[in-house]
Amino acid sequence: MNEATRGYGRYESWFRDRIQSDTGPIETPQNEDDVARILTDPVRFPSPVRPVGSRHSMTPCMSAAAPRAASSPQRWGTIVDMTGLTRLRGSGGDSLRLIPDADGKRGTVTVPAGRTFISVARELGAQGWVFRVNTELGPLTVGAAACGATKDSSFPGESGQVCHDVIGMRVVKPNGERADFKEGDRDFNALRCSYGLFGIVTEVTFRVFPLEYISLRHEKIKPEDGKKFTSHELRKHIGQWLGRDGNENAVFLYMFPYRDRIVAELRAKPATEGEPDDNSLRLQIRNHFWDEGAHDWEEFARSVPLSGLKHKLQDLFDKTLEQYFARVLRLARINPVAQIVDFDPTDPKHRFTFSMWAFPEDEFPEILPRYFELCEKHEATYRSGLPHASYHIGQDTSSLLSYSRKGPVWTLDPICPDNVEGWQPFLSEFNEFCSSRGGMPLLNQTPYLRREQVQRAFADCLSDFEAARRRFDPDGRMLNAYFGELLRA
């Protein structure tokens, strides 16, 4: 695939950020032996060695830029593109091994690290099984899902992070040694969110569950006084959405901060009525919006020369989206896999960026109105044509760097089509806004982080993570400039 059809350069991320020098090695292993060969040859394949999949991370977490002293020139290491590793060891070419439990209430699936999340989810669904967390980013590789931060709104009593249900990983360590790790092993919780710092994952085993259809509906709200939301009314609405008085939901918010409007997406299971809506035109429109429709709209809005007219058009688009979500997008019975969006990394139309911070559930109603004020402050220099988002995610202590380790959270997710003007200055202030209010960032999805913000968020677990990293990689074979700056004490 050439650069013109891929939508990004060979040495770039999906968002055209530099991840490798023009002459640095980029290897695409086809099997575990190839991975070991790369890791054990530091002359041909210099450090840091960084595995990549869909290249969709918003931060330099996958960059092969090496840590350096202030006066030294930038040195680059090796990129390992894992998308070619799609067959299991010794399987005769199989790319998935599904083993149901005897009672049929759960099972396990083992897959090679280079397979995409959506391809595995669809194959499981065809056999009546499903991942418990169906994150929207379809091209995500399962290796990245196993040892990186992900998100989806949580059903009651469940997690919203894919790695929660990872119970086994096969890893080629930085010294080339191959090892199998399972849930309960020392350092497994650190490995679950290790971002490729402990070695290269080649196979992953997940818990899976019998397919259960879900329902999906939306509820629109506006401020009671017609002007601004208060923390009191937000707390009331959140309690109703989460179903603390009865029917419990997984909750995702579309937020329109410039007009003080919110649409809550409410998912419930099991869905027991109606015919499956997996092929519903309403759902296809919803997925198309995130797939490429959002990009087309933003391109049009950006072409409008007058800012006043542009904002009026954006307000009109916001109103249209609100009405579509609240009045049209109501599905009684869908396969949860149908929510996953099959983003095509070969098409630049599918490129939009975002950021994410997570906040304690109880504090979110006070934080959200202040966030809307921050957005309005920047409206003259930066306004995305897309709705902002928020996920409600349950507590998850299964990974050491989990952003919901201390309790359930709500997230703030500003979304930006293709890094438009004003995005970076907005995020710089957004990061400090979130950090000063006890927010937890995602090291692969929160751009422009500063060291003190990461240290503040993960102060209680960074020393444990660093100790585990050194046990796996005492020579720093996998450690790049990004993690060297943010994580090391």
C-alpha positions as CSV (number, residue, x, y, z in Angstrom):
1,M,0.0,0.0,0.0
2,N,1.5,3.3,-1.0
3,E,1.3,6.6,1.0
4,A,-1.3,8.1,-1.3
5,T,-3.8,5.3,-0.7
6,R,-2.9,4.8,2.9
7,G,-3.8,8.3,3.9
8,Y,-0.6,8.8,6.0
9,G,3.1,8.5,5.4
10,R,5.2,5.4,6.1
11,Y,6.9,7.2,9.0
12,E,3.7,8.8,10.4
13,S,0.8,8.0,12.7
14,W,-2.7,7.9,11.4
15,F,-2.8,11.7,12.2
16,R,0.4,12.4,10.4
17,D,2.5,12.9,13.5
18,R,6.1,11.8,13.1
19,I,6.8,8.4,14.7
20,Q,10.0,7.4,12.8
21,S,12.9,9.0,11.0
22,D,13.1,8.9,7.2
23,T,15.8,6.2,7.4
24,G,14.7,4.3,10.5
25,P,13.7,0.6,10.2
26,I,10.1,-0.4,10.1
27,E,9.6,-4.1,10.3
28,T,6.4,-6.1,9.8
29,P,6.9,-9.5,11.4
30,Q,4.8,-12.5,10.2
31,N,5.4,-14.7,13.2
32,E,6.9,-14.9,16.7
33,D,10.3,-15.8,15.4
34,D,10.5,-12.6,13.4
35,V,9.6,-10.6,16.6
36,A,12.4,-12.4,18.5
37,R,14.9,-11.7,15.7
38,I,14.2,-8.0,15.8
39,L,14.5,-7.7,19.6
40,T,17.7,-9.6,19.8
41,D,19.6,-7.6,17.1
42,P,20.2,-4.1,18.5
43,V,22.7,-3.3,15.7
44,R,20.2,-3.7,12.8
45,F,17.2,-2.8,14.9
46,P,18.3,-0.1,17.4
47,S,16.4,0.9,20.5
48,P,13.8,2.0,21.3
49,V,11.7,-0.8,19.7
50,R,8.1,0.3,19.5
51,P,5.2,-2.0,18.4
52,V,2.4,-0.3,16.4
53,G,-0.9,-1.5,15.1
54,S,-3.5,0.8,13.6
55,R,-1.3,3.8,14.5
56,H,-4.4,5.5,16.0
57,S,-2.9,6.7,19.3
58,M,-3.2,10.4,19.9
59,T,0.1,10.7,21.7
60,P,3.7,9.9,20.8
61,C,3.4,6.6,22.8
62,M,4.3,4.6,19.7
63,S,7.1,6.9,18.5
64,A,10.6,5.4,18.0
65,A,12.2,8.7,19.2
66,A,14.8,7.7,21.8
67,P,15.3,9.5,25.2
68,R,18.1,12.0,24.9
69,A,20.1,14.5,26.8
70,A,19.3,18.1,26.2
71,S,22.5,18.7,24.1
72,S,22.4,15.5,22.0
73,P,20.8,15.1,18.6
74,Q,17.6,13.2,18.3
75,R,18.2,9.4,17.8
76,W,15.6,7.0,16.4
77,G,15.0,3.4,17.0
78,T,12.8,0.7,15.4
79,I,9.1,0.5,14.5
80,V,7.5,-3.0,14.6
81,D,4.3,-3.0,12.6
82,M,2.3,-5.9,14.1
83,T,-0.5,-5.9,11.5
84,G,1.2,-8.9,9.7
85,L,1.0,-11.2,12.7
86,T,-2.5,-12.7,12.1
87,R,-2.0,-16.5,12.6
88,L,-1.7,-18.5,15.8
89,R,1.4,-20.5,16.5
90,G,1.3,-24.1,15.5
91,S,-2.3,-23.9,14.4
92,G,-2.0,-24.7,10.7
93,G,-3.0,-21.2,9.9
94,D,-5.9,-20.6,12.3
95,S,-6.4,-17.0,13.4
96,L,-8.8,-17.6,16.3
97,R,-9.2,-20.3,19.0
98,L,-12.6,-20.3,20.8
99,I,-13.1,-22.5,23.8
100,P,-16.5,-22.4,25.5
101,D,-16.8,-23.4,29.1
102,A,-18.7,-26.5,29.9
103,D,-21.8,-24.6,31.2
104,G,-21.8,-22.3,28.1
105,K,-22.0,-19.2,30.3
106,R,-18.6,-17.9,29.2
107,G,-15.6,-19.0,27.3
108,T,-12.1,-17.9,26.1
109,V,-10.8,-16.8,22.7
110,T,-7.1,-16.7,21.8
111,V,-6.1,-14.5,18.9
112,P,-2.8,-13.3,17.3
113,A,-1.9,-9.7,18.3
114,G,-2.1,-8.3,14.8
115,R,-5.7,-9.0,14.1
116,T,-8.1,-6.1,14.2
117,F,-10.7,-5.8,17.0
118,I,-13.6,-5.6,14.6
119,S,-12.6,-8.6,12.6
120,V,-12.4,-10.8,15.7
121,A,-15.7,-9.3,17.1
122,R,-17.5,-10.2,13.9
123,E,-16.1,-13.7,13.8
124,L,-17.1,-14.3,17.4
125,G,-20.5,-12.9,16.8
126,A,-21.1,-15.2,13.9
127,Q,-20.5,-18.1,16.4
128,G,-22.8,-16.6,19.0
129,W,-20.1,-15.0,21.2
130,V,-19.1,-11.5,22.0
131,F,-16.5,-9.4,23.8
132,R,-18.0,-7.8,26.9
133,V,-16.6,-4.4,25.9
134,N,-17.1,-3.4,22.2
135,T,-15.0,-0.3,21.8
136,E,-15.9,1.8,18.7
137,L,-12.5,1.9,17.1
138,G,-12.7,-1.1,14.8
139,P,-9.1,-1.1,13.3
140,L,-7.6,-1.3,16.8
141,T,-5.3,-4.4,16.9
142,V,-6.0,-6.9,19.8
143,G,-2.4,-6.5,21.0
144,A,-3.0,-2.8,21.5
145,A,-6.4,-3.5,23.1
146,A,-4.8,-5.9,25.6
147,C,-2.0,-3.5,26.8
148,G,-3.3,0.0,26.2
149,A,-6.2,2.2,27.5
150,T,-9.6,1.8,25.8
151,K,-13.1,3.0,26.6
152,D,-16.7,2.3,26.2
153,S,-19.7,3.2,28.4
154,S,-20.1,0.4,31.0
155,F,-23.1,-1.7,31.6
156,P,-23.9,-2.0,35.3
157,G,-21.4,-4.1,37.2
158,E,-19.0,-4.3,34.2
159,S,-15.9,-2.5,33.0
160,G,-15.6,-0.2,30.0
161,Q,-12.0,-1.2,29.2
162,V,-11.1,-4.1,26.9
163,C,-8.1,-5.2,28.9
164,H,-10.3,-6.0,31.9
165,D,-11.2,-9.3,30.2
166,V,-7.7,-10.2,29.1
167,I,-6.7,-13.3,31.0
168,G,-3.6,-14.4,29.1
169,M,-0.8,-12.9,27.0
170,R,2.2,-14.4,25.2
171,V,5.0,-11.9,25.2
172,V,8.4,-11.8,23.5
173,K,10.5,-10.0,26.2
174,P,13.0,-7.3,25.2
175,N,15.8,-9.9,25.5
176,G,14.1,-12.2,23.1
177,E,12.8,-14.7,25.7
178,R,9.2,-15.9,25.0
179,A,6.9,-16.3,28.0
180,D,3.2,-16.9,28.7
181,F,1.5,-14.8,31.4
182,K,-1.9,-15.3,32.9
183,E,-4.3,-13.5,35.2
184,G,-3.0,-13.8,38.7
185,D,0.7,-13.8,37.8
186,R,3.0,-11.3,39.2
187,D,3.0,-8.1,37.1
188,F,0.0,-9.2,35.0
189,N,-2.0,-6.1,36.2
190,A,0.9,-3.9,35.1
191,L,1.2,-5.8,31.7
192,R,-2.5,-5.1,31.0
193,C,-1.8,-1.5,30.5
194,S,1.9,-1.4,29.7
195,Y,1.9,0.2,26.2
196,G,4.5,-2.1,24.8
197,L,7.1,-1.2,27.4
198,F,7.4,-4.8,28.7
199,G,8.1,-6.4,25.3
200,I,5.9,-7.3,22.3
201,V,2.6,-9.2,22.8
202,T,2.1,-11.9,20.1
203,E,-1.0,-13.6,21.3
204,V,-3.9,-12.6,23.6
205,T,-6.5,-14.6,25.4
206,F,-9.8,-12.9,26.3
207,R,-12.9,-13.9,28.3
208,V,-15.9,-13.9,26.0
209,F,-19.6,-14.3,26.6
210,P,-22.7,-15.6,24.9
211,L,-24.1,-13.0,22.5
212,E,-26.7,-10.8,24.2
213,Y,-28.7,-8.3,22.2
214,I,-29.0,-4.7,23.5
215,S,-31.4,-1.8,23.1
216,L,-30.4,1.8,22.3
217,R,-32.3,5.0,22.9
218,H,-31.5,8.7,23.4
219,E,-32.7,11.4,25.7
220,K,-32.2,15.1,25.1
221,I,-32.0,17.7,27.9
222,K,-31.5,21.5,28.2
223,P,-31.0,23.8,31.2
224,E,-34.0,24.2,33.4
225,D,-33.6,28.0,33.4
226,G,-33.0,28.0,29.6
227,K,-29.5,29.3,30.0
228,K,-26.9,27.2,31.9
229,F,-26.8,23.8,33.4
230,T,-26.3,23.7,37.2
231,S,-24.6,20.9,39.1
232,H,-27.8,20.1,40.9
233,E,-29.8,19.4,37.8
234,L,-27.0,17.5,36.1
235,R,-26.8,15.3,39.2
236,K,-30.5,14.6,38.9
237,H,-30.3,13.7,35.3
238,I,-27.3,11.5,35.7
239,G,-29.0,9.5,38.4
240,Q,-32.0,9.0,36.1
241,W,-29.8,7.9,33.2
242,L,-27.8,5.4,35.2
243,G,-31.1,4.0,36.4
244,R,-30.6,4.1,40.1
245,D,-34.4,4.0,40.5
246,G,-34.9,1.0,38.3
247,N,-33.7,0.1,34.8
248,E,-29.9,0.4,34.7
249,N,-28.1,1.7,31.6
250,A,-24.8,2.1,30.0
251,V,-24.6,5.9,29.4
252,F,-22.7,7.9,26.8
253,L,-23.2,11.6,26.3
254,Y,-23.2,13.8,23.2
255,M,-22.5,17.3,24.4
256,F,-23.0,20.6,22.7
257,P,-21.3,23.1,25.0
258,Y,-21.8,26.2,22.8
259,R,-25.6,25.8,23.1
260,D,-25.8,24.1,26.5
261,R,-27.5,20.9,25.3
262,I,-26.8,17.3,26.1
263,V,-28.1,14.1,24.4
264,A,-27.7,10.9,26.5
265,E,-27.3,7.6,24.7
266,L,-28.8,4.9,26.9
267,R,-28.0,1.2,26.2
268,A,-29.6,-1.6,28.1
269,K,-29.4,-5.4,28.1
270,P,-30.8,-7.8,27.5
271,A,-33.1,-6.6,24.7
272,T,-36.1,-8.9,24.6
273,E,-38.4,-7.3,22.0
274,G,-38.6,-7.0,18.3
275,E,-36.5,-8.2,15.3
276,P,-32.8,-7.5,15.2
277,D,-32.0,-4.0,13.9
278,D,-28.3,-4.7,13.1
279,N,-28.9,-3.5,9.5
280,S,-31.1,-0.6,10.4
281,L,-30.6,2.5,8.2
282,R,-30.7,4.5,11.4
283,L,-27.7,2.7,12.8
284,Q,-25.9,2.9,9.5
285,I,-26.4,6.7,9.5
286,R,-25.0,6.9,13.0
287,N,-21.9,4.9,12.1
288,H,-21.4,6.7,8.9
289,F,-21.4,10.0,10.8
290,W,-18.4,8.9,12.8
291,D,-16.8,7.1,9.9
292,E,-16.7,9.9,7.4
293,G,-19.7,12.2,7.6
294,A,-18.2,14.2,10.4
295,H,-15.2,14.9,8.2
296,D,-17.3,16.0,5.3
297,W,-19.3,18.4,7.5
298,E,-16.2,19.9,9.1
299,E,-14.6,20.5,5.7
300,F,-17.7,22.3,4.6
301,A,-17.9,24.4,7.8
302,R,-14.2,25.3,7.5
303,S,-14.8,26.7,4.0
304,V,-17.2,29.3,5.2
305,P,-15.3,32.6,5.3
306,L,-17.3,34.5,7.9
307,S,-17.0,33.3,11.5
308,G,-20.5,34.6,12.4
309,L,-22.1,32.6,9.6
310,K,-19.9,29.6,10.4
311,H,-21.1,29.5,14.0
312,K,-24.8,29.9,12.9
313,L,-24.3,26.9,10.6
314,Q,-22.6,24.9,13.4
315,D,-25.6,25.7,15.7
316,L,-28.0,24.5,13.0
317,F,-25.9,21.3,12.6
318,D,-25.9,20.8,16.3
319,K,-29.7,21.1,16.4
320,T,-30.1,18.6,13.6
321,L,-27.9,16.1,15.4
322,E,-29.8,16.6,18.6
323,Q,-33.1,15.9,16.9
324,Y,-31.8,12.9,15.0
325,F,-30.3,11.3,18.1
326,A,-33.3,12.0,20.4
327,R,-36.2,11.4,17.9
328,V,-34.9,8.9,15.3
329,L,-32.1,6.8,16.7
330,R,-34.1,4.4,18.8
331,L,-33.2,0.7,18.3
332,A,-35.0,-2.0,20.2
333,R,-32.7,-4.9,19.5
334,I,-29.2,-4.7,18.1
335,N,-26.0,-6.8,18.2
336,P,-23.5,-4.8,20.3
337,V,-20.9,-5.6,17.6
338,A,-22.9,-3.4,15.2
339,Q,-21.8,-0.3,17.1
340,I,-18.1,-0.8,16.3
341,V,-17.1,1.5,13.5
342,D,-14.9,0.1,10.7
343,F,-12.7,3.2,10.3
344,D,-10.6,2.9,7.1
345,P,-7.1,4.0,7.8
346,T,-6.4,4.3,4.1
347,D,-8.9,7.2,3.8
348,P,-8.0,10.6,5.2
349,K,-11.7,11.3,5.6
350,H,-11.6,9.1,8.6
351,R,-9.1,11.2,10.4
352,F,-10.3,13.1,13.5
353,T,-8.5,13.6,16.7
354,F,-9.7,13.7,20.3
355,S,-8.5,13.9,23.9
356,M,-9.8,12.3,27.1
357,W,-9.6,12.8,30.8
358,A,-11.6,10.8,33.4
359,F,-13.1,12.3,36.6
360,P,-14.6,10.7,39.8
361,E,-18.3,10.0,39.3
362,D,-19.4,12.2,42.2
363,E,-17.4,15.2,41.1
364,F,-18.5,15.3,37.4
365,P,-21.7,17.3,37.9
366,E,-19.7,20.2,39.3
367,I,-16.9,19.9,36.6
368,L,-19.1,19.7,33.5
369,P,-20.6,23.3,33.7
370,R,-17.0,24.7,34.1
371,Y,-15.9,22.7,31.1
372,F,-18.7,24.2,29.0
373,E,-17.4,27.7,30.1
374,L,-13.9,26.7,29.0
375,C,-15.2,25.7,25.5
376,E,-17.1,29.0,25.2
377,K,-13.9,30.9,26.2
378,H,-12.1,29.4,23.2
379,E,-15.0,29.6,20.8
380,A,-13.5,32.6,18.9
381,T,-10.3,30.7,18.1
382,Y,-11.4,27.1,18.2
383,R,-14.7,25.5,17.8
384,S,-15.1,21.9,16.5
385,G,-18.1,21.2,14.3
386,L,-18.5,17.9,16.2
387,P,-20.3,17.1,19.4
388,H,-18.1,16.6,22.5
389,A,-18.4,13.3,24.2
390,S,-18.5,11.7,27.7
391,Y,-18.5,8.0,28.8
392,H,-19.6,6.6,32.1
393,I,-17.1,3.9,33.0
394,G,-17.2,1.6,35.9
395,Q,-14.4,1.0,38.4
396,D,-11.7,-1.2,37.1
397,T,-8.7,-2.3,39.2
398,S,-7.5,-5.0,36.7
399,S,-4.7,-2.8,35.3
400,L,-2.2,-0.8,37.3
401,L,-2.5,2.3,35.2
402,S,-6.3,2.1,34.9
403,Y,-7.9,5.5,34.8
404,S,-10.9,4.2,36.8
405,R,-8.8,2.3,39.4
406,K,-10.1,4.4,42.3
407,G,-13.8,4.3,41.4
408,P,-16.3,4.8,38.6
409,V,-15.7,7.8,36.3
410,W,-17.1,10.1,33.8
411,T,-14.9,11.3,30.9
412,L,-14.5,14.5,29.0
413,D,-13.7,14.0,25.3
414,P,-13.3,17.0,23.1
415,I,-13.3,15.9,19.4
416,C,-11.5,17.7,16.6
417,P,-11.5,16.9,12.8
418,D,-8.0,16.6,11.6
419,N,-6.2,18.8,14.1
420,V,-7.8,22.2,13.0
421,E,-6.3,25.6,13.9
422,G,-6.7,26.4,17.6
423,W,-6.9,22.7,18.8
424,Q,-3.5,22.6,20.4
425,P,-3.9,25.9,22.4
426,F,-7.3,24.7,23.6
427,L,-5.9,21.3,24.7
428,S,-3.0,22.9,26.6
429,E,-5.5,24.8,28.8
430,F,-7.9,21.8,28.8
431,N,-5.1,19.6,30.2
432,E,-4.4,21.9,33.1
433,F,-8.1,22.4,33.7
434,C,-8.5,18.6,34.1
435,S,-5.3,17.9,36.0
436,S,-6.0,20.6,38.6
437,R,-9.4,19.0,39.2
438,G,-8.1,15.5,39.8
439,G,-8.5,14.2,36.3
440,M,-6.9,11.0,35.1
441,P,-5.4,11.0,31.5
442,L,-4.9,8.2,29.1
443,L,-1.3,7.9,28.0
444,N,-2.3,6.9,24.5
445,Q,-5.3,9.2,24.1
446,T,-4.5,12.5,25.9
447,P,-2.2,14.7,23.8
448,Y,0.2,17.3,25.0
449,L,0.5,16.0,28.5
450,R,3.2,17.4,30.8
451,R,5.3,15.4,33.2
452,E,3.8,17.0,36.3
453,Q,0.2,16.2,35.1
454,V,1.0,12.5,34.7
455,Q,2.9,12.3,38.0
456,R,0.0,14.0,39.8
457,A,-2.6,11.6,38.3
458,F,-0.6,8.3,38.9
459,A,1.4,9.3,41.9
460,D,0.2,6.3,43.9
461,C,1.2,3.6,41.4
462,L,4.1,4.9,39.2
463,S,6.8,3.5,41.3
464,D,5.2,0.0,41.2
465,F,4.8,0.3,37.4
466,E,8.4,1.4,37.0
467,A,9.6,-1.5,39.1
468,A,7.6,-3.9,36.9
469,R,8.9,-2.3,33.7
470,R,12.5,-2.7,34.9
471,R,12.0,-6.4,35.7
472,F,10.9,-6.9,32.1
473,D,13.3,-4.4,30.5
474,P,16.2,-3.5,32.6
475,D,18.2,-2.1,29.7
476,G,15.4,0.1,28.4
477,R,15.1,-1.6,25.0
478,M,11.4,-0.5,24.6
479,L,11.6,2.9,26.4
480,N,11.1,5.8,24.1
481,A,11.4,9.6,24.7
482,Y,7.7,10.0,25.5
483,F,7.5,7.5,28.3
484,G,11.0,8.3,29.5
485,E,9.9,11.8,30.1
486,L,6.4,11.1,31.6
487,L,6.8,8.0,33.7
488,R,10.3,7.7,35.1
489,A,10.9,9.1,38.5
